[in-house]
Amino acid sequence: MTTAAAEVTARSIRRIALSHRLSRWDVRFSPYLYISPFFLLFGLVGLFPLLYTAWVSVHDWNLIGGQGDFVGLENFTTVLGQPYFWTSLRNTFSIFLLSSIPQVIAAIAIAAVLDFNLRGKTFWRMGVLLPYVVAPVAVALIFNDLFGDRFGLINSGIMSLGLEPIRWHVDVIPSHIAIATMVNFRWTGYNALIFLAAMQAVPRDYYEAAIIDGANRLRTFWSITVPLLRPIIIFVILTSTIGGLQIFDEARMFDNVGQGGANRQWQTLTLYIYELGWGQRNFGRASAVAWLLFLIIIVIAIINFMITRRIAGSADRKLRTRAKGIS
């Protein structure tokens, strides 16, 4: 073999080796490059604000004066000693429970109805999503007319029956019910479409076998549909928890002042953060409340995940036991 031929062969071998190496690198690293935009965006708009808020929470930080002295956990202890914080925490959990629980139940029921062979099913499926498209401000204005203390439509109907009107903007529980109704109006249809997509992914053979065995629609729904919706139920509960504990728009727009009522009847933690940051101009304490809210959301989400996973897991085991008995 001549020297020129040997050089050509060597270059070919090096080229093949480099091609194989690049191919291995492509298989190994390209998936990370594909998902890197999400993590870069999350780091920019999610992780960095979270860490920066933690930094602000341990300083005496004012809106006008800017960063002050390092105070450690003083902002946290001061906030935890304020009665307004505990009132806001109570209101947040009350509105969250009044909205999330009925919302998930109603969403599953609506999805089950939409899963039937209805006429104009596309129209009905688009219709349940319309409240989600409406702006929160418009929803609040509409429901303020419904829940008006003196001239609201609901109180007008109640007084026509000879009953005392409900003080929606004065009493605690009625105000929470009104705000929870706004939240349910906006988000129930959105969650219903998520459940509907999951229901349509359930194999129809399961339903046919259950019908052959004599099960009615309600029985097949509880014994087949609900256990197989376990991942989606967990997902919706977790997202409802995160969103419900961060409620702001509906509570702020429920009256003209936007401070959560004269006696803070419906002031949520997010409204309290807004008051501390932009009302009192104390960013340190506002950041401390924001981090406390973040920790509360994490704890509640973990508890919800554990409970729903255990309940859904037991239902799944029952379903498998019945399937073995049928086979």
C-alpha positions as CSV (number, residue, x, y, z in Angstrom):
1,M,0.0,0.0,0.0
2,T,1.4,3.4,-0.9
3,T,1.8,6.2,1.5
4,A,-1.0,8.2,-0.1
5,A,-3.4,5.3,0.1
6,A,-2.5,4.8,3.8
7,E,-3.2,8.5,4.5
8,V,-6.5,8.3,2.8
9,T,-7.4,5.1,4.8
10,A,-6.3,6.7,8.0
11,R,-8.4,9.8,7.3
12,S,-11.4,7.6,6.5
13,I,-11.0,5.7,9.8
14,R,-10.7,9.0,11.8
15,R,-13.8,10.4,10.0
16,I,-15.8,7.2,10.8
17,A,-14.6,7.3,14.4
18,L,-15.6,11.0,14.7
19,S,-19.0,10.3,13.1
20,H,-19.6,7.5,15.7
21,R,-18.6,9.7,18.5
22,L,-20.8,12.5,17.4
23,S,-23.7,10.0,17.0
24,R,-23.2,8.8,20.6
25,W,-23.1,12.4,21.8
26,D,-26.3,13.2,19.9
27,V,-28.1,10.3,21.4
28,R,-26.8,11.1,24.9
29,F,-27.1,14.9,25.1
30,S,-29.7,15.9,22.5
31,P,-32.7,15.1,24.8
32,Y,-31.3,17.5,27.4
33,L,-30.9,20.2,24.8
34,Y,-34.5,19.7,23.7
35,I,-35.9,20.3,27.2
36,S,-33.3,22.9,28.2
37,P,-35.5,25.9,27.1
38,F,-38.1,25.0,29.7
39,F,-35.5,24.8,32.5
40,L,-33.9,28.0,31.3
41,L,-37.3,29.8,31.3
42,F,-38.2,28.2,34.7
43,G,-34.9,29.4,36.2
44,L,-35.5,32.9,34.9
45,V,-39.1,33.4,35.9
46,G,-39.5,30.8,38.6
47,L,-36.4,29.8,40.5
48,F,-34.6,33.2,40.5
49,P,-37.7,35.1,41.9
50,L,-38.1,32.4,44.5
51,L,-34.5,32.7,45.7
52,Y,-34.5,36.5,45.4
53,T,-37.7,36.6,47.6
54,A,-35.9,34.5,50.2
55,W,-33.0,37.0,50.2
56,V,-35.4,39.9,50.6
57,S,-37.3,38.2,53.4
58,V,-34.2,38.2,55.7
59,H,-33.5,41.9,55.2
60,D,-35.2,45.2,56.3
61,W,-36.2,46.0,52.7
62,N,-38.3,49.1,52.0
63,L,-39.9,50.1,48.7
64,I,-38.4,53.5,48.8
65,G,-35.1,53.0,50.7
66,G,-34.3,49.6,49.1
67,Q,-32.2,47.0,50.8
68,G,-31.5,47.6,54.5
69,D,-29.8,45.7,57.3
70,F,-29.8,41.9,57.6
71,V,-32.5,40.9,60.2
72,G,-32.5,37.2,59.8
73,L,-35.9,35.6,60.8
74,E,-37.2,38.8,62.3
75,N,-39.6,39.4,59.5
76,F,-41.0,35.9,59.8
77,T,-41.5,36.2,63.6
78,T,-43.1,39.7,63.2
79,V,-45.5,38.4,60.6
80,L,-46.5,35.3,62.6
81,G,-47.3,37.6,65.5
82,Q,-49.7,39.7,63.5
83,P,-53.4,38.7,63.9
84,Y,-54.0,39.8,60.3
85,F,-51.8,37.0,59.0
86,W,-53.8,34.3,60.8
87,T,-57.1,35.9,59.6
88,S,-55.8,35.8,56.1
89,L,-54.7,32.2,56.5
90,R,-58.1,31.2,57.7
91,N,-59.8,33.0,54.9
92,T,-57.5,31.4,52.3
93,F,-58.2,27.9,53.5
94,S,-61.9,28.5,53.8
95,I,-62.2,29.8,50.2
96,F,-59.9,27.1,49.0
97,L,-62.0,24.3,50.5
98,L,-65.3,25.9,49.3
99,S,-64.0,26.1,45.8
100,S,-61.7,23.1,45.2
101,I,-63.8,20.3,46.6
102,P,-67.1,21.2,44.7
103,Q,-65.0,22.1,41.7
104,V,-63.4,18.7,41.3
105,I,-66.7,16.9,42.0
106,A,-68.6,19.0,39.5
107,A,-65.8,18.7,36.9
108,I,-65.9,14.9,37.0
109,A,-69.7,14.9,36.8
110,I,-69.7,17.3,33.8
111,A,-67.0,15.2,32.1
112,A,-69.0,12.1,32.6
113,V,-72.0,13.7,30.9
114,L,-69.9,15.0,28.0
115,D,-68.5,11.6,27.5
116,F,-71.9,10.3,26.4
117,N,-72.9,10.3,22.8
118,L,-74.5,13.7,22.8
119,R,-75.8,15.7,19.9
120,G,-73.6,18.6,19.1
121,K,-71.0,17.4,21.6
122,T,-68.4,19.8,20.2
123,F,-70.6,22.7,21.0
124,W,-71.1,21.5,24.6
125,R,-67.4,20.8,25.1
126,M,-66.5,24.3,23.8
127,G,-69.3,25.8,25.9
128,V,-67.9,24.6,29.2
129,L,-64.6,26.3,28.4
130,L,-66.1,29.7,27.8
131,P,-66.1,30.8,31.5
132,Y,-62.3,30.1,31.6
133,V,-61.8,32.5,28.7
134,V,-63.7,35.4,30.4
135,A,-61.4,37.8,32.1
136,P,-61.4,37.6,36.0
137,V,-62.3,41.3,36.2
138,A,-65.4,40.7,34.1
139,V,-66.4,37.7,36.1
140,A,-66.0,39.7,39.3
141,L,-68.2,42.5,38.0
142,I,-70.9,40.1,37.0
143,F,-70.9,38.3,40.3
144,N,-70.8,41.5,42.2
145,D,-74.2,42.3,40.7
146,L,-75.4,38.8,41.7
147,F,-74.1,39.0,45.2
148,G,-74.9,42.6,45.9
149,D,-76.1,43.2,49.5
150,R,-78.9,45.6,48.7
151,F,-79.8,45.3,45.0
152,G,-78.2,42.0,44.1
153,L,-80.1,39.5,42.0
154,I,-79.8,36.7,44.6
155,N,-80.9,38.9,47.5
156,S,-83.8,40.2,45.4
157,G,-85.0,36.7,45.0
158,I,-84.6,35.9,48.6
159,M,-86.5,39.0,49.7
160,S,-89.3,38.2,47.3
161,L,-89.8,35.1,49.3
162,G,-90.1,37.1,52.5
163,L,-86.7,36.2,53.9
164,E,-83.9,38.4,55.2
165,P,-81.2,39.3,52.7
166,I,-77.8,37.7,53.0
167,R,-75.0,40.1,53.8
168,W,-72.5,38.9,51.2
169,H,-70.0,41.7,51.8
170,V,-70.3,41.8,55.6
171,D,-70.4,38.3,57.0
172,V,-67.5,35.9,56.7
173,I,-69.0,32.7,55.4
174,P,-71.3,34.3,52.8
175,S,-68.4,36.3,51.4
176,H,-66.3,33.2,51.1
177,I,-69.1,31.3,49.4
178,A,-69.5,34.2,46.9
179,I,-65.8,34.3,46.0
180,A,-65.6,30.5,45.8
181,T,-68.5,30.6,43.4
182,M,-66.5,32.9,41.1
183,V,-63.6,30.5,41.2
184,N,-65.8,27.5,40.5
185,F,-67.4,29.4,37.6
186,R,-64.1,30.0,35.9
187,W,-62.2,26.7,36.5
188,T,-64.8,23.9,36.6
189,G,-65.2,23.7,32.8
190,Y,-61.4,23.7,32.3
191,N,-60.9,20.8,34.7
192,A,-63.9,19.0,33.1
193,L,-62.2,19.0,29.8
194,I,-59.1,17.5,31.4
195,F,-61.2,14.7,32.9
196,L,-63.0,14.2,29.6
197,A,-59.7,13.7,27.8
198,A,-58.8,11.1,30.4
199,M,-62.1,9.3,30.2
200,Q,-61.9,9.0,26.4
201,A,-58.6,7.3,26.8
202,V,-60.2,4.5,28.9
203,P,-60.5,1.3,26.8
204,R,-64.1,0.7,25.8
205,D,-63.7,-3.0,26.3
206,Y,-63.9,-2.5,30.0
207,Y,-67.3,-0.9,29.7
208,E,-68.6,-3.5,27.3
209,A,-67.5,-6.3,29.7
210,A,-69.2,-4.6,32.6
211,I,-72.4,-4.1,30.7
212,I,-72.4,-7.7,29.7
213,D,-72.1,-8.7,33.4
214,G,-75.2,-6.5,34.1
215,A,-73.5,-3.4,35.5
216,N,-75.4,-0.1,34.9
217,R,-73.8,3.2,34.0
218,L,-73.4,4.4,37.6
219,R,-71.8,1.2,38.6
220,T,-69.3,1.2,35.7
221,F,-68.5,4.9,36.5
222,W,-67.6,4.2,40.1
223,S,-65.9,0.8,39.5
224,I,-64.1,1.5,36.2
225,T,-63.9,5.2,35.3
226,V,-63.0,6.7,38.7
227,P,-60.1,4.2,39.5
228,L,-58.6,4.6,36.1
229,L,-58.7,8.4,36.5
230,R,-56.3,8.2,39.4
231,P,-53.4,10.1,37.8
232,I,-55.6,12.8,36.4
233,I,-57.5,13.2,39.7
234,I,-54.2,13.6,41.5
235,F,-53.0,16.2,38.9
236,V,-56.2,18.3,39.1
237,I,-56.2,18.2,43.0
238,L,-52.6,19.4,43.1
239,T,-53.2,22.2,40.6
240,S,-56.4,23.2,42.3
241,T,-54.5,23.3,45.6
242,I,-51.8,25.5,44.2
243,G,-54.2,27.8,42.5
244,G,-56.7,27.9,45.4
245,L,-54.1,28.9,47.9
246,Q,-52.9,31.7,45.7
247,I,-56.3,33.2,44.9
248,F,-56.1,37.0,44.3
249,D,-58.2,38.3,41.5
250,E,-61.6,37.3,42.7
251,A,-61.0,38.4,46.3
252,R,-59.5,41.7,45.3
253,M,-62.4,42.6,42.9
254,F,-65.1,41.5,45.2
255,D,-65.6,45.1,46.4
256,N,-64.5,48.6,45.3
257,V,-61.7,49.0,47.8
258,G,-59.9,45.7,47.2
259,Q,-58.6,45.1,50.7
260,G,-60.6,42.1,51.6
261,G,-63.5,43.7,53.4
262,A,-63.8,46.4,56.1
263,N,-62.9,43.8,58.8
264,R,-60.8,41.7,56.4
265,Q,-63.6,39.1,56.1
266,W,-62.2,37.7,52.9
267,Q,-58.6,39.0,52.8
268,T,-56.4,36.1,51.5
269,L,-52.7,35.7,52.0
270,T,-52.0,37.1,48.5
271,L,-54.0,40.2,49.4
272,Y,-52.1,40.4,52.6
273,I,-48.8,40.2,50.7
274,Y,-50.1,43.0,48.4
275,E,-51.0,45.2,51.4
276,L,-47.6,44.7,53.0
277,G,-45.6,45.2,49.8
278,W,-47.5,48.1,48.1
279,G,-49.6,49.5,51.0
280,Q,-47.0,49.5,53.8
281,R,-44.1,49.4,51.4
282,N,-42.4,46.7,53.5
283,F,-41.0,44.2,51.0
284,G,-39.2,42.3,53.7
285,R,-42.3,41.3,55.5
286,A,-44.2,40.8,52.2
287,S,-41.5,38.4,51.1
288,A,-41.7,36.5,54.4
289,V,-45.4,36.0,53.9
290,A,-44.8,34.9,50.4
291,W,-42.3,32.2,51.5
292,L,-44.6,31.1,54.3
293,L,-47.4,30.7,51.6
294,F,-44.9,28.7,49.5
295,L,-44.1,26.3,52.3
296,I,-47.8,25.9,53.1
297,I,-48.6,25.1,49.5
298,I,-45.8,22.5,49.4
299,V,-47.1,20.8,52.6
300,I,-50.7,20.8,51.6
301,A,-49.8,19.5,48.1
302,I,-47.8,16.6,49.6
303,I,-50.7,15.7,52.0
304,N,-53.2,15.9,49.1
305,F,-50.9,13.7,46.9
306,M,-50.5,11.1,49.7
307,I,-54.3,11.0,50.5
308,T,-55.5,10.8,46.9
309,R,-52.8,8.3,45.9
310,R,-53.9,6.0,48.8
311,I,-57.6,6.3,48.0
312,A,-57.1,5.8,44.3
313,G,-54.7,3.0,44.9
314,S,-57.2,1.1,47.0
315,A,-59.9,1.6,44.3
316,D,-57.4,0.4,41.7
317,R,-56.8,-2.8,43.7
318,K,-60.5,-3.4,44.0
319,L,-60.8,-3.0,40.2
320,R,-58.1,-5.5,39.6
321,T,-59.7,-8.0,42.0
322,R,-63.0,-7.7,40.2
323,A,-61.3,-8.1,36.8
324,K,-59.6,-11.3,38.0
325,G,-63.0,-12.6,39.3
326,I,-64.6,-11.9,35.9
327,S,-61.8,-13.6,34.0
